Amino acid sequence: MTIPDPKPSAWRARLPLIALVVVAAIGAFALRDYLSFDALRDNREALLAFRDANYALTALAFVAAYIAIVAFSLPGATPATLTGGFLFGLFPGALFNILGATIGAVLIFLAVRTGLGKGLAEKIDASDGRVKRMTQAIRDNGASVLFSMRLVPVLPFFVANVIPALIGVRTSVFAATTFFGIIPGGIIYTWVGVGLGEVFARGETPNLGIIFEPHIIGPLLGLAALSFLPTIVKSIRKERKA
């Protein structure tokens, strides 16, 4: 007679999420003075010198640091993005930023889904009413919705990572829409970072609201609208069949 293995406890399943919250809380207080534009401005010459002497190591360290910043929701994501452009140029700086943000986002997604998402998704599936219908609609059109959320950053990045985990979106869909959806914004902020040295030399601060200027947000809204086109076509077909 074989004895079945006991299921892991709820606490064990939530350990990654608990670790994420603890590190995020500690980092919010301990690292806020180090992950800032002031810290970058004061250490820019040392960073450039280290990059010139150890390019590959600097690139690996930067991507690892970016992953940690996103995964643990540490302060300094925007300065980190601009730093990618400042240290590595538009390319490969944008690629490093997008990779770091995507991997960090997937880690948050997996931690939340492991700790809370599966159980909550099962409860939603077992329920009736508006919440279930809304959740199912997002699942049915997950790629379009998530891609639009990434293109136009109306929701905070952390929130956009958590919501899909709570409603049972597939990891592959989440990762793909995150990677491709943040490319336009990643390129824009990396481009701002390319000129960061001149901005610091003039004693100014970078324009972080550039992504919401009409000539930039307009095309992004257009792309977001196009991403909803398959959803609209699908709805029309359902109505005709009905």
Secondary structure as UniProt FT lines:
FT   HELIX           10..13
FT   HELIX           15..30
FT   TURN            32..34
FT   HELIX           37..53
FT   HELIX           55..71
FT   TURN            72..73
FT   HELIX           77..88
FT   HELIX           90..112
FT   HELIX           113..117
FT   HELIX           118..126
FT   HELIX           130..140
FT   HELIX           142..151
FT   HELIX           157..166
FT   TURN            167..168
FT   HELIX           171..181
FT   HELIX           183..194
FT   HELIX           196..201
FT   TURN            202..203
FT   TURN            208..209
FT   HELIX           210..212
FT   HELIX           214..227
FT   HELIX           229..241
//
